[in-house]
Every structure is written in structure tokens, then in C-alpha cells.
Amino acid sequence: MRLRDLPSVDDLVRDQRFEGEPRGQVVQAARRALDRAREEIRAGTDPGDLVVRLAGELEALRRPHLRRVLNATGVVVHTNLGRAPLARPALDRVVEVGQGYSNLEYELLDGRRGSRQEHVAEILRHLTGAEAALVVNNNAAAVMLALAALAEGREVLVSRGELIEIGDGFRIPDVLTRSGARLREVGTTNRTRAADYEAAVGSDTAVLLRVHQSNFRVVGFTEQPAVAELARIAKAHGLPLVDDLGSGVLEASNRRLLGSEPDAAASLSAGADLACFSGDKLLGGPQAGIVVGRADLVERLRRHPLQRALRADKLTLAALEGTLALYLDPDRAVREIPVLRMLVEPVESVRERAERLARLVDGEVEQTVGRVGGGALPLAELPSYACAVEVELAAELRAGEPPIVGIVRDGRCLLDCRTLDDADVVEVAAGVARARDRS
């Protein structure tokens, strides 16, 4: 076929198979089909049946862009794949609250305006031992709000070793700057002592900030002061200590599962005045930034004008409430919160799943190492097993429905089974079969 043989958009959309379809969508799909056909003709290939191509473009146009994906990478908290999958009770709360009206900012008992923060404040106080709590849309927002409310126009002391960069190029110094506070670095990259903070405190100091090194570790000749040491200095000078915990661990008993990751209750017990952490990483809930601590400081954050721009919506609060409720029973939390369940699942169970998948797709079982992901516990390794299939299938699997994302390594596509559950195995097997048919 030559370029001049291509039909016009009007001629293409007149095909009777598209009668009754919304003309605007069909025209848009036809233009896409013809654009791709021109590219293929210029490349010396035959574009094939243009009506069939138009039908495919129309289907793709109508398909939701944000879609469910099967995570076969072995990375539990995968930032690019939406981080934490929600527990069923959290999803149930989202559906219940989202399908109609709710008491988001309404006090049902006395019929007056209420605060959206109260829906999760009490349970956060219970789980962390804090006097008060506040939720915004992510942890970077939580830190920025805390600094804007407590240190705008003044100095914030932070260790050079904690000036980290988080996802997509966002850096802690930039967050500090946008808050209106002035950054003052103390110590060195690998060694910072409590005495460095003490020496730096001046009349313009407003806050001591501690930032958990979520996504990296400095090893060797290192030193960092404990929260309790910084709390003593902050208290002696009448300053608040803000502890940015990053990934968010609530239940202290989960430390045996998560290594040395700090939890909010321990931070506050050690003397931090405010602790900030994420809702969608190790906590296993929706994207959110959670601030817990002293009631007077939390109230200053709540009343700051920036809080309205950063506040969480009703669906986030519903999912967060549903997630937090599971933590009232730690054993249930480990069973029902997907992130925790994947982190603690015995490797023997993962291997059995990989063997089952390998039998279904005629693949090979390979021992692998999973990761926590999401900037949490970067040195932690999760023993795992994967089903290995042909490397040529990787792109076809991503293009399938549902898309399946594995990892390409050593000339093979590995489908890591730590981040798949038993029900996923059947879907992945069907996806592999379809991918082979297309390739």
C-alpha cells in the first residue's frame, strides 16, 4: 500500500461496523489509525486492514488509562506501580464512603460543622500514644507544613547526612526552602553528633529536624545522634524536635519483620515533639502524610493556611481509617494488610507458588531476591522465587489485560512470586499464554 492509497478519515469512519458509535471518538481513533499506518508505510511495512486497526484504536481509546497491574517484580512497595495495595477492609470503606454523601465535615450528634481530621485522629492517638494527629496528602507535604507552621523565616537545624533526595528528584533541602524556613546544616555527611546541634542553636533557630535515611545507608565510619539526645537539646532550648520517619511503621512488634525501621510511638516516647510518616508505604494504606505529636503543635499545623491546600480527601481518609483499624489487632494486620503479608510470607510458600506457575506455563523456577521498595530498608533482601519465561514475552505481558510487569534478567523474563498471591497465578498463566499467541 502507498500513502496515496490510504482512505480519508471520513471514508474510514463510514464503515457500517461503527454505526451508532459516538462520532467524535471514532474520528479520533481513525486519525490515530491513519497516523500509525503512514508511519508503517514509510518504514516499508504493510499497515494491514485499516478497519480492524480502527477498531483496535477505538478500544484502546476507551480503556481506562489508570489500570490494575499484576506486580511480578518482587518489589513489595513499588513506587511506579502504586506502592501499597489496599487491604479489603480499606477498599470496603472507600466504596461505602464514595458512593454517596458522608459526614466528612459534619458533626452528626449536634448538627454542626466538624473537622475531617477527627475521623482518624482518635485511632492515630491510640496507636502512637500522641496527643493529637493530622493527615495531609503525602509525607513531603507533612514535613513542609510542619516547617512552614513552626519555622517560617527562621532556621531549621538538620544533619548533612540527612539531606536526602526522595523519589523523582525531590530533595529535602528543596522542601525546606519551599516551606519558607532557612536550612542550617550541622555535622558532616557520615558523622553528626548531638554536640553539633548544640553548638548550632542560636536566637534564630526555630526547629530541630531529624530525617530518617529511608532510601540509602551510609556505612563504615558513621555516627548519628539518637532521638532522645536531640530531644534533650531541643527541650533545653525550648525548641520543637520534628522527626521525619519516612516510610511509616506503626506497630512496634513489627520491628522483627522490618528490621531497624523506626516507628512513630517509639519516636514520640523518645522525646520527639512531632513525628511525620507516609500512609502508603510500610503502613500499607493510601497515599497520605501523617503528623502525630504534641497537641499545641499539631493545632498550629491545622490552622496554617497551607493545610487546606494539602489536606486529604474523603476517599483517602476512608481508606486510611480502614487500614488503621486493622492495626488494633497486630496479628490481623499482618494477615490482611497486603504489604505486611508479602514481607513476612515464608519463602517456602513463595517457592510453591512459583512452582505452580511454572507448571502452568512450562517455565522454570529460579531463586531470586525481592526488595521492600518505596525507599524503605534499602539493604534488606527478601528471599524469593520466580518463574522464568522467554525474554521476548516481557513487552507482550506489559501490553496484556491485565498488564503483567516482570523483570528482565540474564536473557529471561522473571515473574517473581513474592508480589503475586495465589489467585494471581491463574491470571498470570493466562496472560503468558495470550502473550505467546501474539508473539
C-alpha positions, 0 to 999 in steps of 0.5 A: 500500500502507498500513502496515496492509497490510504482512505480519508478519515471520513471514508474510514469512519463510514464503515457500517461496523461503527454505526451508532458509535459516538462520532467524535471518538471514532474520528479520533481513533481513525486519525490515530489509525491513519497516523500509525499506518503512514508511519508503517508505510514509510518504514516499508511495512504493510499497515494491514486492514485499516478497519480492524486497526480502527477498531483496535484504536477505538478500544484502546481509546476507551480503556481506562488509562489508570489500570490494575497491574499484576506486580511480578517484580518482587518489589513489595512497595513499588513506587511506579506501580502504586506502592501499597495495595489496599487491604479489603477492609480499606477498599470496603470503606472507600466504596461505602464512603464514595458512593454517596454523601458522608459526614466528612465535615459534619458533626452528626450528634449536634448538627454542626460543622466538624473537622475531617481530621477527627475521623482518624485522629482518635485511632492515630492517638491510640496507636502512637500514644500522641496527643493529637494527629493530622493527615495531609496528602503525602509525607513531603507535604507533612514535613513542609507544613510542619516547617512552614507552621513552626519555622517560617523565616527562621532556621531549621537545624538538620544533619548533612547526612540527612539531606536526602533526595526522595523519589523523582528528584525531590530533595529535602533541602528543596522542601525546606526552602519551599516551606519558607524556613532557612536550612542550617546544616550541622555535622558532616555527611557520615558523622553528626553528633548531638554536640553539633546541634548544640553548638548550632542553636542560636536566637534564630533557630526555630526547629530541630529536624531529624530525617530518617535515611529511608532510601540509602545507608551510609556505612563504615565510619558513621555516627548519628545522634539518637532521638532522645539526645536531640530531644534533650537539646531541643527541650533545653532550648525550648525548641520543637524536635520534628522527626521525619520517619519516612516510610511509616511503621506503626506497630512496634512488634513489627520491628522483627519483620522490618528490621531497624525501621523506626516507628512513630510511638517509639519516636514520640516516647523518645522525646520527639515533639512531632513525628511525620510518616507516609500512609502508603508505604510500610503502613500499607494504606493510601497515599497520605502524610501523617503528623502525630505529636504534641497537641499545641503543635499539631493545632498550629499545623491545622490552622496554617493556611497551607493545610487546606491546600494539602489536606486529604480527601474523603476517599483517602481518609476512608481508606486510611481509617480502614487500614488503621483499624486493622492495626488494633489487632497486630496479628490481623494486620499482618494477615490482611494488610497486603504489604505486611503479608508479602514481607513476612510470607515464608519463602517456602510458600513463595517457592510453591507458588512459583512452582505452580506457575511454572507448571502452568506455563512450562517455565522454570523456577529460579531463586531470586531476591525481592526488595521492600521498595518505596525507599524503605530498608534499602539493604534488606533482601527478601528471599524469593522465587520466580518463574522464568519465561522467554525474554521476548514475552516481557513487552507482550505481558506489559501490553496484556489485560491485565498488564503483567510487569516482570523483570528482565534478567540474564536473557529471561523474563522473571515473574517473581512470586513474592508480589503475586498471591495465589489467585494471581497465578491463574491470571498470570498463566493466562496472560503468558499464554495470550502473550505467546499467541501474539508473539 
